[in-house]
Amino acid sequence: MYPLLNWARNVLAVGNNGPLAIIAGGLFLMPAANALAHGVAAGDGAFMEQSSGWNLIPFIYLGAKHMVTGYDHLLFLFGVIFFLYRAKDVGVYVTLFAVGHSVTLLYGVLSEIHVNPYIVDAIIGLSVVYKGFDNIGGFRRLFGYQPNTKAAVLIFGFFHGFGLATKLQDYTLSEDGLVPNIIAFNVGVELGQLLALFGILIVMGLWRQTSGYTRHAFATNSVLMSLGFMLMGYQISGYLVS
């Protein structure tokens, strides 16, 4: 634990003069080699295709790995908890997100409902833009109203789940043990989310103790929106050339 805390303090010390601090903190759980690998790794995909029967532990591991390296999911999660200070509130919003993506992950894979992955991932990018815009009070300032934040997290959670499902649909999975294996994968996703949340909360907690948190909150959420637009643009361009 102490090396982790020291690392987080070093990140904040380097980035305390700008929003780079929290962007680095939000991404620090991603292994460097997989930081841009949102899809299932080739070796992992080959394992899933060759799996037959119940393989609960490996699928739990793969689900956790996918969430921890899913930078778009983590950016949205970071935006969701940015202004949440009480553990109860964090629990409510994270639970809504978990329920949303669990439902559509399981439904999308088991019902074999196919959704264009570029469109789904573009909407996931939009969810990052939405959360950054919401955090800077954009809806109140421009439109004079505040959307229901809990409903928005749940709805976007549905799309994040479909995003996870499209990654699994790239592979031909054996019918033998499919249901328990997919449930295990979903359990792994939830464990990965908790692990990522733990790391983000450590960095956020330390950053909130500095003057840089309040001073750079607007800029950080503006950067978050920019990253969301980049994700959207990448996916839309992929859809247009596919």
Contacts in CASP RR format, 6 or more apart in sequence:
PFRMAT RR
TARGET T0000
AUTHOR 0000-0000-0000
METHOD contacts of the structure
MODEL  1
MYPLLNWARNVLAVGNNGPLAIIAGGLFLMPAANALAHGVAAGDGAFMEQ
SSGWNLIPFIYLGAKHMVTGYDHLLFLFGVIFFLYRAKDVGVYVTLFAVG
HSVTLLYGVLSEIHVNPYIVDAIIGLSVVYKGFDNIGGFRRLFGYQPNTK
AAVLIFGFFHGFGLATKLQDYTLSEDGLVPNIIAFNVGVELGQLLALFGI
LIVMGLWRQTSGYTRHAFATNSVLMSLGFMLMGYQISGYLVS
4 199 0 8 1.000
4 202 0 8 1.000
5 202 0 8 1.000
5 206 0 8 1.000
7 28 0 8 1.000
8 25 0 8 1.000
8 28 0 8 1.000
8 199 0 8 1.000
8 202 0 8 1.000
8 203 0 8 1.000
8 206 0 8 1.000
9 206 0 8 1.000
11 21 0 8 1.000
11 24 0 8 1.000
11 25 0 8 1.000
11 28 0 8 1.000
11 203 0 8 1.000
12 21 0 8 1.000
12 203 0 8 1.000
12 206 0 8 1.000
12 207 0 8 1.000
12 210 0 8 1.000
14 20 0 8 1.000
14 21 0 8 1.000
14 24 0 8 1.000
15 21 0 8 1.000
15 24 0 8 1.000
16 210 0 8 1.000
16 212 0 8 1.000
18 212 0 8 1.000
18 216 0 8 1.000
18 219 0 8 1.000
18 220 0 8 1.000
19 216 0 8 1.000
19 219 0 8 1.000
19 220 0 8 1.000
19 222 0 8 1.000
19 223 0 8 1.000
21 207 0 8 1.000
21 212 0 8 1.000
21 216 0 8 1.000
22 78 0 8 1.000
22 203 0 8 1.000
22 204 0 8 1.000
22 207 0 8 1.000
22 216 0 8 1.000
22 220 0 8 1.000
23 220 0 8 1.000
23 223 0 8 1.000
23 224 0 8 1.000
23 227 0 8 1.000
25 200 0 8 1.000
25 203 0 8 1.000
26 74 0 8 1.000
26 75 0 8 1.000
26 78 0 8 1.000
26 199 0 8 1.000
26 200 0 8 1.000
26 203 0 8 1.000
27 35 0 8 1.000
27 71 0 8 1.000
27 74 0 8 1.000
28 199 0 8 1.000
28 203 0 8 1.000
29 68 0 8 1.000
29 74 0 8 1.000
29 195 0 8 1.000
29 196 0 8 1.000
29 199 0 8 1.000
29 200 0 8 1.000
30 68 0 8 1.000
30 69 0 8 1.000
30 70 0 8 1.000
30 71 0 8 1.000
30 74 0 8 1.000
31 68 0 8 1.000
31 69 0 8 1.000
34 41 0 8 1.000
34 69 0 8 1.000
35 69 0 8 1.000
35 71 0 8 1.000
36 71 0 8 1.000
37 69 0 8 1.000
38 69 0 8 1.000
38 70 0 8 1.000
38 71 0 8 1.000
38 72 0 8 1.000
38 121 0 8 1.000
38 167 0 8 1.000
39 66 0 8 1.000
39 70 0 8 1.000
39 167 0 8 1.000
40 48 0 8 1.000
40 62 0 8 1.000
40 66 0 8 1.000
40 167 0 8 1.000
40 168 0 8 1.000
40 170 0 8 1.000
40 171 0 8 1.000
44 62 0 8 1.000
44 65 0 8 1.000
45 170 0 8 1.000
45 171 0 8 1.000
47 58 0 8 1.000
47 62 0 8 1.000
48 59 0 8 1.000
48 62 0 8 1.000
48 168 0 8 1.000
48 171 0 8 1.000
48 173 0 8 1.000
48 181 0 8 1.000
49 171 0 8 1.000
49 172 0 8 1.000
49 173 0 8 1.000
49 174 0 8 1.000
51 58 0 8 1.000
51 59 0 8 1.000
51 173 0 8 1.000
51 174 0 8 1.000
51 181 0 8 1.000
52 174 0 8 1.000
52 176 0 8 1.000
52 177 0 8 1.000
53 174 0 8 1.000
53 176 0 8 1.000
53 177 0 8 1.000
53 181 0 8 1.000
54 177 0 8 1.000
54 180 0 8 1.000
54 181 0 8 1.000
55 177 0 8 1.000
55 181 0 8 1.000
55 184 0 8 1.000
56 180 0 8 1.000
56 181 0 8 1.000
56 184 0 8 1.000
57 184 0 8 1.000
59 181 0 8 1.000
59 182 0 8 1.000
59 184 0 8 1.000
59 185 0 8 1.000
59 188 0 8 1.000
60 184 0 8 1.000
60 185 0 8 1.000
60 187 0 8 1.000
60 188 0 8 1.000
60 191 0 8 1.000
61 188 0 8 1.000
62 185 0 8 1.000
62 188 0 8 1.000
63 185 0 8 1.000
63 186 0 8 1.000
63 187 0 8 1.000
63 188 0 8 1.000
63 189 0 8 1.000
63 191 0 8 1.000
63 192 0 8 1.000
64 188 0 8 1.000
64 189 0 8 1.000
64 191 0 8 1.000
64 192 0 8 1.000
64 195 0 8 1.000
65 192 0 8 1.000
66 164 0 8 1.000
66 167 0 8 1.000
66 185 0 8 1.000
66 189 0 8 1.000
67 73 0 8 1.000
67 188 0 8 1.000
67 189 0 8 1.000
67 190 0 8 1.000
67 192 0 8 1.000
67 193 0 8 1.000
67 196 0 8 1.000
68 74 0 8 1.000
68 192 0 8 1.000
68 195 0 8 1.000
68 196 0 8 1.000
72 121 0 8 1.000
72 124 0 8 1.000
72 125 0 8 1.000
72 128 0 8 1.000
72 160 0 8 1.000
72 228 0 8 1.000
72 231 0 8 1.000
73 101 0 8 1.000
73 124 0 8 1.000
73 160 0 8 1.000
73 193 0 8 1.000
74 196 0 8 1.000
74 200 0 8 1.000
75 128 0 8 1.000
75 224 0 8 1.000
75 227 0 8 1.000
75 228 0 8 1.000
75 231 0 8 1.000
76 97 0 8 1.000
76 124 0 8 1.000
76 125 0 8 1.000
76 127 0 8 1.000
76 128 0 8 1.000
76 131 0 8 1.000
76 156 0 8 1.000
76 160 0 8 1.000
77 94 0 8 1.000
77 97 0 8 1.000
77 193 0 8 1.000
77 196 0 8 1.000
77 197 0 8 1.000
77 200 0 8 1.000
78 200 0 8 1.000
78 224 0 8 1.000
79 128 0 8 1.000
79 131 0 8 1.000
79 132 0 8 1.000
79 135 0 8 1.000
79 221 0 8 1.000
79 224 0 8 1.000
80 93 0 8 1.000
80 94 0 8 1.000
80 97 0 8 1.000
80 131 0 8 1.000
80 153 0 8 1.000
81 90 0 8 1.000
81 93 0 8 1.000
81 94 0 8 1.000
81 197 0 8 1.000
81 200 0 8 1.000
81 201 0 8 1.000
81 204 0 8 1.000
82 131 0 8 1.000
82 132 0 8 1.000
82 135 0 8 1.000
82 204 0 8 1.000
82 217 0 8 1.000
82 220 0 8 1.000
82 221 0 8 1.000
83 135 0 8 1.000
84 90 0 8 1.000
84 93 0 8 1.000
85 208 0 8 1.000
90 197 0 8 1.000
90 201 0 8 1.000
92 150 0 8 1.000
93 149 0 8 1.000
93 150 0 8 1.000
93 153 0 8 1.000
94 193 0 8 1.000
94 197 0 8 1.000
96 150 0 8 1.000
96 153 0 8 1.000
96 154 0 8 1.000
96 157 0 8 1.000
97 153 0 8 1.000
97 154 0 8 1.000
97 156 0 8 1.000
97 157 0 8 1.000
97 160 0 8 1.000
97 193 0 8 1.000
98 190 0 8 1.000
98 193 0 8 1.000
99 154 0 8 1.000
100 154 0 8 1.000
100 157 0 8 1.000
100 158 0 8 1.000
100 160 0 8 1.000
100 161 0 8 1.000
101 157 0 8 1.000
101 158 0 8 1.000
101 160 0 8 1.000
101 161 0 8 1.000
101 164 0 8 1.000
101 189 0 8 1.000
102 161 0 8 1.000
102 186 0 8 1.000
102 189 0 8 1.000
102 190 0 8 1.000
103 158 0 8 1.000
103 161 0 8 1.000
104 157 0 8 1.000
104 158 0 8 1.000
104 159 0 8 1.000
104 160 0 8 1.000
104 161 0 8 1.000
104 162 0 8 1.000
104 163 0 8 1.000
104 164 0 8 1.000
104 165 0 8 1.000
105 161 0 8 1.000
105 162 0 8 1.000
105 163 0 8 1.000
105 164 0 8 1.000
105 165 0 8 1.000
105 182 0 8 1.000
105 185 0 8 1.000
105 186 0 8 1.000
105 189 0 8 1.000
106 182 0 8 1.000
106 183 0 8 1.000
106 186 0 8 1.000
107 113 0 8 1.000
107 165 0 8 1.000
108 115 0 8 1.000
108 162 0 8 1.000
108 165 0 8 1.000
108 169 0 8 1.000
109 165 0 8 1.000
109 168 0 8 1.000
109 169 0 8 1.000
109 173 0 8 1.000
109 182 0 8 1.000
110 178 0 8 1.000
110 179 0 8 1.000
110 182 0 8 1.000
112 169 0 8 1.000
113 165 0 8 1.000
114 166 0 8 1.000
114 169 0 8 1.000
115 162 0 8 1.000
115 163 0 8 1.000
115 165 0 8 1.000
115 166 0 8 1.000
116 239 0 8 1.000
117 163 0 8 1.000
117 166 0 8 1.000
117 167 0 8 1.000
118 235 0 8 1.000
118 236 0 8 1.000
118 238 0 8 1.000
118 239 0 8 1.000
118 242 0 8 1.000
119 235 0 8 1.000
119 239 0 8 1.000
120 159 0 8 1.000
120 162 0 8 1.000
120 163 0 8 1.000
120 166 0 8 1.000
121 163 0 8 1.000
121 166 0 8 1.000
121 231 0 8 1.000
121 235 0 8 1.000
122 231 0 8 1.000
122 232 0 8 1.000
122 233 0 8 1.000
122 235 0 8 1.000
122 236 0 8 1.000
122 239 0 8 1.000
123 156 0 8 1.000
123 159 0 8 1.000
124 156 0 8 1.000
124 159 0 8 1.000
124 160 0 8 1.000
124 163 0 8 1.000
124 231 0 8 1.000
125 228 0 8 1.000
125 229 0 8 1.000
125 231 0 8 1.000
125 232 0 8 1.000
125 235 0 8 1.000
126 228 0 8 1.000
126 232 0 8 1.000
127 156 0 8 1.000
127 157 0 8 1.000
127 159 0 8 1.000
127 160 0 8 1.000
128 224 0 8 1.000
128 225 0 8 1.000
128 227 0 8 1.000
128 228 0 8 1.000
128 231 0 8 1.000
129 225 0 8 1.000
129 228 0 8 1.000
129 229 0 8 1.000
129 232 0 8 1.000
130 152 0 8 1.000
130 156 0 8 1.000
131 224 0 8 1.000
132 221 0 8 1.000
132 222 0 8 1.000
132 224 0 8 1.000
132 225 0 8 1.000
133 139 0 8 1.000
133 221 0 8 1.000
133 225 0 8 1.000
134 147 0 8 1.000
134 149 0 8 1.000
134 152 0 8 1.000
135 217 0 8 1.000
135 221 0 8 1.000
135 224 0 8 1.000
136 218 0 8 1.000
136 221 0 8 1.000
136 222 0 8 1.000
137 146 0 8 1.000
139 145 0 8 1.000
139 146 0 8 1.000
139 147 0 8 1.000
140 146 0 8 1.000
164 189 0 8 1.000
168 182 0 8 1.000
168 185 0 8 1.000
173 181 0 8 1.000
173 182 0 8 1.000
207 213 0 8 1.000
END
